[in-house]
């Protein structure tokens, strides 16, 4: 069964948590005791309806303030698909939470309050979906009940958003505009009688129909080795396999592969998922691969097809989103984690930063602060077997780690 990963985004009080709660409710993904607890909590808060946002606002501070702070991962399913939703915060100071929460998403849902239209955070959140090259974006114009389900208001906001899209770089992104009321369930799982003028799909109907998995299977095969499997048992005495998650592409028995960085060649003898032998591993599969030749491979190395070998990088140009309170400056050294490979890296230049409100480049910056996005260059101590993010997002990103605190301080997207 397919798993679709979704990230929600929007300004404060646009109704993200209520929308997700409505999806859980209408797909029967809430247990009876949980629903009863939410109904009681809603009465304690003095509202005359079941506040479905309480299903996702898990922190005490979130419930007290009525806002989302942390990234919550919510799971639900339909008869045809499983879904994982990253409910990301709307506040500017939690922009870093949205980037980390949305990093693996195939779909982004950007909520807009029908009364307020496009606001500052809409620009920022849409820019992040572009930066992460999320293939599908649903612009959910929410709270339509508060504007009397006005078709004119919906069309006006849609036209404004299309103007925003004209400034974007990732033109392959597919946009879908849906008017909705998550409070009353209009256009969430079924089409709304209140908006008969709208001919498009309901939100869940759209999510059920998207196709995404073939995209990653058609990319070059990249298999970062996480662990060398050597069982200490009589049955598997001579077994030597390489465990990891195929980040992109496909690998099959008989494929000629190259181990990086050693450049040694071999042929895939078998592919295992638990004890089951597979003819082919697809993107996203966690497997153990055995080779016909005894070659030296360890954690941090990568297996690729011979005809699809990436150029090793020691000098990297990258967009970076800064996650730390201490600003990023040229000359600092960090640990660069690319897949399972960790190397030392020095920041050699800060070229520019991005104003995410108008997408303009600010040249000659001396530092990049918390939640800011900029363009930098790094030099690594050892080669990194990466692709550009535009060509292969699964093998084109990295994180920066502060050696002193072991904190993740930056997320990079290789140019």
C-alpha positions as a printed Julia matrix, in Angstrom:
415×3 Matrix{Float64}:
   0.0     0.0     0.0
   1.31    3.47   -0.93
   2.42    5.84    1.81
   1.89    9.53    1.01
   3.72   12.1     3.13
   2.05   15.47    3.57
   3.21   18.72    5.17
   0.75   21.38    6.3
   1.64   25.05    6.48
  -0.15   28.3     7.12
  -0.27   31.36    9.31
  -1.53   31.29   12.87
  -5.26   30.48   13.16
  -5.63   29.42    9.53
  -7.02   26.12   10.81
  -4.26   23.58   10.14
  -4.89   21.51   13.24
  -8.66   21.58   12.71
  -8.26   20.45    9.1
  -6.07   17.51   10.11
  -8.48   16.62   12.9
 -11.32   16.68   10.36
  -9.4    14.31    8.07
  -8.87   11.92   10.99
 -12.52   12.14   11.95
 -13.91   11.57    8.47
 -11.6     8.63    7.74
 -12.64    6.95   11.02
  -9.08    7.18   12.34
 -10.1     8.26   15.86
 -10.87    5.72   18.57
 -14.15    6.11   20.46
 -12.42    6.9    23.77
 -10.19    9.52   22.11
 -13.22   11.19   20.51
 -15.03   11.2    23.85
 -12.02   12.82   25.52
 -11.9    15.52   22.83
 -15.63   16.21   23.25
 -15.19   16.65   27.01
 -12.14   18.89   26.5
 -14.13   21.02   24.04
 -16.91   21.52   26.61
 -14.35   22.53   29.24
 -13.1    25.19   26.84
 -16.64   26.53   26.49
 -17.24   25.79   22.8
 -20.45   24.25   21.48
 -18.74   21.99   18.93
 -16.12   19.23   19.0
 -12.78   21.01   18.7
 -10.91   18.62   16.4
  -7.73   20.71   16.62
  -7.14   19.16   20.05
  -6.33   15.89   18.29
  -3.06   17.31   16.97
  -2.05   20.08   19.37
  -0.34   17.68   21.77
   1.83   20.02   23.85
   0.3    21.71   26.89
   1.59   25.08   25.61
  -0.1    24.44   22.25
  -3.47   23.76   23.85
  -3.21   26.74   26.18
  -2.28   29.18   23.4
  -4.28   27.57   20.59
  -1.23   27.45   18.3
   1.09   24.79   16.88
   4.68   24.92   18.15
   6.27   21.53   17.56
   6.08   19.35   14.44
   3.46   16.67   15.06
   3.32   13.58   12.88
  -0.19   12.23   12.39
  -1.1     8.93   10.77
  -4.32    7.92    9.06
  -5.34    5.65    6.22
  -8.0     4.96    3.64
  -8.73    1.63    1.93
  -6.2     2.52   -0.79
  -3.44    4.54    0.91
  -1.65    5.34    4.14
  -0.9     8.96    5.02
   1.65   10.64    7.26
   1.02   14.33    7.95
   3.64   16.66    9.39
   1.63   19.39   11.12
   4.16   22.23   11.04
   4.01   25.54   12.94
   2.86   28.79   11.39
   4.92   31.3    13.4
   7.97   32.89   11.77
  10.22   31.78   14.63
   9.35   28.15   13.88
  10.23   28.33   10.16
  13.05   25.83   10.78
  10.44   23.38   12.13
   8.54   23.6     8.85
  11.63   22.87    6.76
  12.55   19.8     8.78
   8.92   18.64    8.93
   8.35   19.07    5.2
  11.69   17.66    4.01
  10.25   14.27    3.0
   6.81   15.42    1.84
   5.32   14.63   -1.55
   2.43   17.03   -0.95
   2.23   20.38    0.84
  -1.08   21.81    2.0
  -0.86   25.6     2.4
  -3.83   26.97    4.28
  -5.09   30.51    3.73
  -7.79   32.17    5.82
 -10.49   33.2     3.33
 -11.05   36.45    5.29
  -7.4    37.54    5.25
  -6.09   36.22    1.94
  -2.37   35.89    1.27
  -0.22   37.09    4.19
   3.51   37.27    4.93
   3.74   33.65    6.07
   2.07   32.46    2.85
   5.03   33.83    0.89
   7.49   32.18    3.26
   5.76   28.81    3.28
   5.35   28.72   -0.5
   9.03   29.59   -0.93
   9.94   26.63    1.3
   7.84   24.26   -0.83
   9.79   25.57   -3.83
  13.12   25.19   -2.04
  12.25   21.6    -1.09
  10.88   20.97   -4.61
   7.67   19.44   -3.28
   5.89   18.22   -6.43
   2.28   18.86   -5.33
   0.94   21.91   -3.48
  -2.69   22.17   -2.38
  -3.7    25.76   -1.68
  -6.57   25.22    0.75
  -8.57   28.43    1.13
 -10.09   27.67    4.51
 -12.86   29.16    6.65
 -15.07   29.74    3.64
 -18.06   29.61    6.01
 -16.9    32.96    7.42
 -17.16   34.66    4.01
 -20.54   33.11    3.15
 -18.88   30.61    0.8
 -18.09   33.44   -1.6
 -16.91   32.33   -5.05
 -15.63   35.86   -5.69
 -13.4    35.76   -2.6
 -12.03   32.35   -3.6
 -11.25   33.51   -7.15
  -9.55   36.65   -5.88
  -7.2    34.72   -3.57
  -6.49   32.14   -6.27
  -5.52   34.9    -8.72
  -3.17   36.45   -6.12
  -1.5    33.1    -5.5
  -1.01   32.49   -9.2
   0.83   35.83   -9.36
   3.09   34.53   -6.57
   3.72   31.35   -8.55
   4.91   33.41  -11.52
   7.92   34.5    -9.41
   8.8    30.9    -8.53
  11.67   28.86   -9.98
  10.24   25.34   -9.72
   7.66   25.55  -12.49
   7.11   21.76  -12.51
   5.22   22.09   -9.25
   1.52   21.22   -9.61
  -0.96   23.55   -7.85
  -4.49   22.65   -6.76
  -6.87   25.26   -5.26
  -9.62   24.0    -2.95
 -12.15   26.16   -1.02
 -12.95   24.54    2.32
 -14.32   24.84    5.83
 -12.44   22.41    8.04
 -14.71   23.27   10.98
 -17.79   21.94    9.2
 -16.09   19.49    6.81
 -16.89   21.32    3.56
 -14.73   19.96    0.7
 -12.54   17.93    3.07
 -13.55   14.34    2.33
 -16.6    15.02    0.15
 -17.64   17.9    -2.08
 -19.66   20.6    -0.39
 -23.26   21.44   -1.27
 -22.54   24.94    0.08
 -20.09   25.55   -2.8
 -21.85   24.07   -5.81
 -19.97   26.6    -7.96
 -16.7    24.71   -7.31
 -16.06   21.94   -9.84
 -12.78   20.62   -8.46
 -12.12   17.71   -6.1
 -12.47   17.6    -2.33
  -9.15   17.52   -0.47
  -9.14   13.79    0.28
 -10.32   13.03   -3.25
  -7.32   14.93   -4.63
  -4.88   13.2    -2.26
  -6.22    9.79   -3.28
  -5.57   10.52   -6.94
  -1.99   11.86   -7.03
   0.84    9.82   -8.56
   4.32   10.33   -7.16
   6.27    7.1    -6.56
   7.39    6.63  -10.18
   9.32    9.93   -9.99
  11.88    8.62   -7.48
  12.16    5.19   -9.16
  13.25    6.9   -12.4
  16.18    8.68  -10.73
  19.75    7.29  -10.58
  20.19    4.51   -8.0
  21.74    5.69   -4.73
  22.25    3.21   -1.87
  24.01    4.72    1.2
  25.39    1.88    3.33
  24.29    2.17    6.95
  25.55   -1.1     8.39
  27.59   -4.17    7.41
  25.68   -7.33    8.34
  27.85  -10.25    9.58
  25.62  -12.69   11.52
  27.35  -14.83   14.14
  25.5   -18.04   13.46
  26.22  -21.37   11.8
  23.41  -20.9     9.26
  24.75  -17.55    8.03
  28.43  -18.13    8.83
  29.83  -16.69    5.58
  27.12  -14.08    5.05
  28.26  -10.49    4.39
  25.58   -8.01    3.43
  25.2    -4.25    3.29
  22.13   -2.77    4.94
  20.58    0.56    4.06
  17.67    2.39    2.49
  17.63    2.88   -1.26
  17.2     6.64   -1.41
  16.42    6.79   -5.14
  16.22    4.68   -8.27
  16.05    0.88   -8.45
  18.57   -1.93   -7.97
  18.14   -5.49   -9.22
  19.95   -8.81   -9.01
  22.7    -8.89  -11.61
  23.22   -5.12  -11.74
  26.86   -4.03  -12.04
  27.53   -1.62   -9.18
  30.38    0.59   -8.02
  31.27    1.13   -4.36
  32.09    4.75   -3.55
  34.56    6.18   -2.73
  36.8     3.14   -3.47
  35.51    2.8    -7.09
  35.59   -1.0    -6.79
  33.13   -2.88   -9.01
  30.98   -5.92   -8.34
  27.64   -7.49   -9.23
  24.57   -7.68   -7.0
  24.15  -11.31   -6.0
  20.98  -10.96   -3.91
  18.66   -8.45   -2.28
  17.02   -9.28    1.03
  14.14   -7.73    2.95
  14.26   -9.55    6.26
  14.83  -13.17    5.05
  12.87  -12.74    1.8
  14.84  -12.49   -1.42
  13.7    -9.72   -3.79
  14.38   -9.46   -7.53
  14.31   -5.64   -7.41
  14.59   -2.95   -4.72
  12.73    0.3    -5.35
  13.25    3.8    -3.98
  12.43    3.9    -0.27
  12.99    0.18    0.32
  15.13   -0.79    3.32
  17.1    -3.85    2.24
  20.31   -5.86    2.64
  22.41   -6.27   -0.52
  25.0    -8.99   -1.09
  27.7    -8.83   -3.77
  29.5   -11.52   -5.73
  32.93  -10.12   -4.82
  34.54   -9.49   -1.45
  35.21   -5.75   -1.56
  35.85   -3.36    1.3
  32.68   -1.42    2.11
  31.75    0.25    5.39
  29.18    2.65    6.83
  29.14    5.94    4.92
  30.04    4.36    1.58
  27.55    4.25   -1.29
  26.57    1.69   -3.92
  25.56    3.04   -7.34
  25.05    1.55  -10.8
  28.2     1.67  -12.92
  26.54    3.85  -15.55
  25.14    6.3   -12.97
  28.18    7.25  -10.89
  28.0    10.78   -9.4
  31.02   13.08   -9.47
  32.63   13.24   -5.98
  32.42   16.73   -4.49
  34.96   18.42   -2.23
  33.75   21.96   -2.97
  30.0    22.43   -2.57
  27.77   25.37   -3.45
  24.5    25.18   -1.58
  21.38   26.9    -0.4
  21.18   26.6     3.38
  18.47   27.23    5.95
  20.01   28.2     9.27
  18.5    26.56   12.36
  20.72   27.92   15.14
  20.61   31.04   17.29
  24.34   31.61   16.64
  24.59   33.05   13.09
  26.46   31.3    10.29
  29.68   33.06    9.29
  32.42   32.33    6.78
  35.44   30.47    8.14
  33.56   28.26   10.62
  33.95   24.48   10.55
  31.11   22.0    11.0
  30.39   18.33   10.5
  28.53   17.75    7.23
  26.2    14.74    7.29
  25.19   13.47    3.86
  23.14   10.3     4.2
  25.22    7.98    6.38
  28.47    9.77    5.47
  29.85   12.34    7.91
  32.81   14.6     7.03
  34.32   17.84    8.27
  33.41   20.92    6.23
  34.55   24.55    6.31
  32.31   27.42    5.23
  34.39   29.26    2.63
  31.97   31.96    1.45
  28.59   33.53    2.16
  27.32   34.79   -1.17
  23.82   36.04   -0.47
  20.59   35.61    1.46
  16.98   35.43    0.24
  14.14   37.78    1.12
  11.35   35.2     1.12
   8.65   37.87    0.92
   9.59   39.05   -2.56
  12.11   36.3    -3.49
  14.83   38.91   -4.08
  18.51   38.1    -3.51
  20.46   40.2    -0.98
  24.13   40.21   -1.99
  27.21   40.58    0.21
  25.86   39.32    3.52
  28.3    38.8     6.41
  26.14   36.33    8.33
  23.0    34.22    8.03
  20.78   34.23   11.11
  18.2    31.92   12.64
  15.43   30.93   10.17
  17.18   32.74    7.3
  17.99   31.15    3.95
  21.17   31.92    2.04
  23.59   30.74   -0.62
  27.01   29.54    0.58
  30.03   27.45   -0.39
  31.8    24.78    1.65
  34.99   22.77    1.36
  34.94   19.21    2.71
  37.81   17.16    4.16
  36.78   14.13    2.07
  34.72   13.79   -1.13
  30.93   13.64   -0.84
  29.02   11.47   -3.33
  26.1    13.82   -3.84
  23.89   14.98   -6.69
  22.46   18.44   -7.11
  19.19   18.85   -5.23
  17.39   19.82   -8.43
  18.48   16.59  -10.13
  17.95   14.21   -7.19
  16.55   15.64   -3.97
  17.06   12.32   -2.12
  20.81   12.55   -2.64
  21.25   16.31   -2.86
  20.7    17.48    0.71
  22.74   17.47    3.91
  22.74   18.77    7.46
  25.42   20.73    9.31
  26.27   19.72   12.88
  28.06   21.83   15.48
  30.99   19.76   16.76
  30.87   21.33   20.2
  27.17   20.93   20.99
  26.32   18.11   18.54
  23.29   20.19   17.53
  21.95   20.26   13.98
  22.49   23.9    12.98
  21.77   23.97    9.24
  20.03   22.2     6.38
  21.68   22.39    2.96
  20.46   21.9    -0.62
  23.29   21.34   -3.1
  23.24   23.57   -6.17
